[in-house]
Amino acid sequence: MMSGIIEINVHGKNVEEAIDEIRKQLNSAKTNVYRIRVIHGYHGGTRIRDGIWDEFSYGREPKIKRITMGDNQGITELILREF
């Protein structure tokens, strides 16, 4: 992976499975990774999106500096450091 962005597609997973997958990727991310892009979808993906915000925002995960919406509503971006 050259870009410094990890993409995780969590379509079809429940909230716990999606958060487990994100945490696994977060813990194994190399130092060149500055962003984790979670593709959860919009229809039915909103529960996962809300779960991500609940789990990782407000300084609960020190590796994540901030959370932002992606290019569309079906994507959430976890910013590990500014590029």
Backbone hydrogen bonds in HBPLUS format (Angstrom, degrees):
<---DONOR---> <-ACCEPTOR-->    atom                        ^
c    i                          cat <-CA-CA->   ^        H-A-AA   ^      H-
h    n   atom  resd res      DA  || num        DHA   H-A  angle D-A-AA Bond
n    s   type  num  typ     dist DA aas  dist angle  dist       angle   num
A0034-TYR N   A0004-GLY O   2.81 MM  30  5.59 157.3  1.86 145.9 148.0     1
A0035-ARG N   A0004-GLY O   3.36 MM  31  6.67 146.9  2.48 160.4 161.0     2
A0006-ILE N   A0035-ARG O   3.00 MM  29  6.47 159.5  2.05 155.3 159.0     3
A0037-ARG N   A0006-ILE O   2.70 MM  31  6.03 161.7  1.73 164.5 170.6     4
A0008-ILE N   A0037-ARG O   2.80 MM  29  6.17 162.4  1.83 165.2 167.6     5
A0039-ILE N   A0008-ILE O   2.74 MM  31  6.02 171.4  1.75 163.2 166.3     6
A0010-VAL N   A0039-ILE O   2.91 MM  29  6.06 160.4  1.95 151.7 158.0     7
A0013-LYS N   A0010-VAL O   3.10 MM   3  5.54 160.1  2.14 135.9 135.7     8
A0018-ALA N   A0014-ASN O   2.94 MM   4  6.14 161.1  1.98 156.9 162.6     9
A0019-ILE N   A0015-VAL O   2.94 MM   4  6.15 164.5  1.97 155.3 159.0    10
A0020-ASP N   A0016-GLU O   2.91 MM   4  6.07 157.2  1.96 148.0 154.7    11
A0021-GLU N   A0017-GLU O   2.99 MM   4  6.21 156.7  2.04 146.2 152.1    12
A0022-ILE N   A0018-ALA O   2.94 MM   4  6.22 158.9  1.98 150.5 156.5    13
A0023-ARG N   A0019-ILE O   2.86 MM   4  6.02 164.7  1.89 151.1 155.5    14
A0024-LYS N   A0020-ASP O   2.93 MM   4  6.12 155.7  1.99 146.4 153.2    15
A0025-GLN N   A0021-GLU O   3.03 MM   4  6.28 161.8  2.06 149.9 154.1    16
A0026-LEU N   A0022-ILE O   2.80 MM   4  5.98 156.0  1.86 151.9 159.7    17
A0027-ASN N   A0023-ARG O   2.88 MM   4  6.04 159.1  1.92 150.1 154.7    18
A0028-SER N   A0024-LYS O   3.16 MM   4  6.32 137.3  2.35 138.9 149.5    19
A0029-ALA N   A0026-LEU O   3.45 MM   3  5.25 159.9  2.49  96.9 102.6    20
A0033-VAL N   A0030-LYS O   3.14 MM   3  5.70 162.0  2.18 115.6 121.2    21
A0080-LEU N   A0034-TYR O   2.89 MM  46  4.85 153.2  1.96 125.4 131.0    22
A0081-ARG N   A0034-TYR O   3.40 MM  47  5.05 156.6  2.46 127.9 123.6    23
A0036-ILE N   A0078-LEU O   2.88 MM  42  5.03 158.9  1.92 144.8 151.9    24
A0078-LEU N   A0036-ILE O   2.79 MM  42  5.03 171.0  1.80 151.9 155.0    25
A0038-VAL N   A0076-THR O   2.80 MM  38  5.22 172.9  1.81 169.2 167.3    26
A0076-THR N   A0038-VAL O   2.95 MM  38  5.22 160.3  1.99 148.2 154.4    27
A0040-HIS N   A0074-GLY O   2.90 MM  34  5.48 145.5  2.02 153.3 162.5    28
A0041-GLY N   A0074-GLY O   3.03 MM  33  3.88 147.9  2.14 128.8 123.1    29
A0049-ARG N   A0045-GLY O   2.91 MM   4  6.24 162.1  1.95 152.2 157.8    30
A0050-ASP N   A0046-THR O   2.88 MM   4  6.05 167.7  1.90 149.9 152.6    31
A0051-GLY N   A0047-ARG O   2.90 MM   4  6.06 152.0  1.98 141.8 150.3    32
A0052-ILE N   A0048-ILE O   2.84 MM   4  6.12 151.6  1.92 154.4 161.7    33
A0053-TRP N   A0049-ARG O   3.07 MM   4  6.42 164.8  2.10 154.2 157.3    34
A0054-ASP N   A0050-ASP O   2.90 MM   4  6.14 160.7  1.93 149.3 155.2    35
A0055-GLU N   A0051-GLY O   2.88 MM   4  5.96 155.1  1.94 145.7 152.4    36
A0056-PHE N   A0052-ILE O   2.90 MM   4  5.87 164.4  1.92 157.9 161.0    37
A0057-SER N   A0053-TRP O   3.09 MM   4  5.24 148.3  2.19 135.6 138.8    38
A0060-ARG N   A0057-SER O   3.27 MM   3  5.87 161.7  2.31 114.9 119.9    39
A0064-ILE N   A0061-GLU O   3.01 MM   3  5.70 152.7  2.08 122.8 130.2    40
A0065-LYS N   A0079-ILE O   2.73 MM  14  5.65 144.8  1.85 155.2 167.0    41
A0066-ARG N   A0079-ILE O   3.40 MM  13  5.30 156.2  2.46 134.9 140.2    42
A0079-ILE N   A0066-ARG O   2.84 MM  13  5.30 165.5  1.86 167.9 169.8    43
A0068-THR N   A0077-GLU O   2.91 MM   9  5.19 162.3  1.94 150.7 156.3    44
A0077-GLU N   A0068-THR O   2.74 MM   9  5.19 176.4  1.74 167.7 166.9    45
A0070-GLY N   A0075-ILE O   2.84 MM   5  4.69 158.0  1.89 133.0 126.2    46
A0075-ILE N   A0072-ASN O   3.20 MM   3  5.86 156.8  2.26 124.7 124.8    47
